[in-house]
Amino acid sequence: MNIKQIKLVTLVFLMILLTAVIEIKVNAQQSGELGDNLKWELDDKGTLKISGEGSMEDLDIGLSPLPKKR
């Protein structure tokens, strides 16, 4: 393989990888429920809004229904 072919293969690989990452972000959960009385919503700017009444369950970080990071 010459340098041009290596660059082309690398570019194609990076485009496929980038497409996969973008698709994962688009499919991330944007809202849900925390227990019986609370709802959460994550807007496009990354602001988390929790609404409802009553106490919220204590959640272990690994068990949280919220996305880990955007």
C-alpha positions in Angstrom: 0.0 0.0 0.0 1.2 3.4 -0.8 0.7 6.6 1.3 -2.4 7.7 -0.6 -4.1 4.4 -0.1 -3.3 4.4 3.6 -4.7 7.9 3.9 -7.8 6.9 2.1 -8.4 3.8 4.2 -7.8 5.9 7.4 -10.2 8.6 6.2 -13.0 6.0 5.4 -12.4 4.3 8.8 -12.7 7.6 10.7 -15.9 8.6 8.8 -17.5 5.2 9.7 -16.4 5.7 13.4 -17.7 9.2 13.5 -21.0 8.1 12.0 -21.3 5.5 14.7 -20.6 8.0 17.5 -23.1 10.5 16.2 -25.8 7.8 15.9 -25.2 6.7 19.5 -25.6 10.3 20.8 -28.8 10.8 18.8 -30.3 7.6 20.3 -29.5 8.5 23.9 -32.4 8.6 26.3 -33.8 12.1 26.8 -36.4 11.5 29.5 -37.7 9.0 31.9 -39.1 8.3 35.4 -37.5 8.1 38.8 -39.8 6.1 41.0 -43.6 6.6 41.0 -43.9 10.4 41.3 -40.8 11.9 39.6 -40.0 12.5 35.9 -36.7 13.7 34.4 -35.9 15.3 31.1 -32.6 16.2 29.5 -32.7 19.0 27.0 -30.5 19.7 24.0 -28.3 22.0 26.0 -27.7 19.3 28.6 -29.9 20.8 31.3 -31.5 18.2 33.6 -35.0 19.0 34.8 -36.6 16.8 37.5 -40.3 17.4 38.2 -42.9 15.8 40.4 -43.7 15.4 44.1 -42.2 13.4 46.9 -38.8 12.1 47.7 -36.4 10.7 45.1 -34.9 7.3 45.5 -31.2 7.1 46.4 -29.5 5.8 43.3 -26.1 4.2 43.0 -24.2 5.9 40.2 -23.9 2.6 38.3 -27.6 1.9 38.6 -28.8 5.4 37.6 -31.3 5.5 34.7 -29.8 8.9 33.6 -27.2 9.0 30.8 -23.7 9.0 32.2 -22.4 11.8 30.0 -23.4 13.7 26.9 
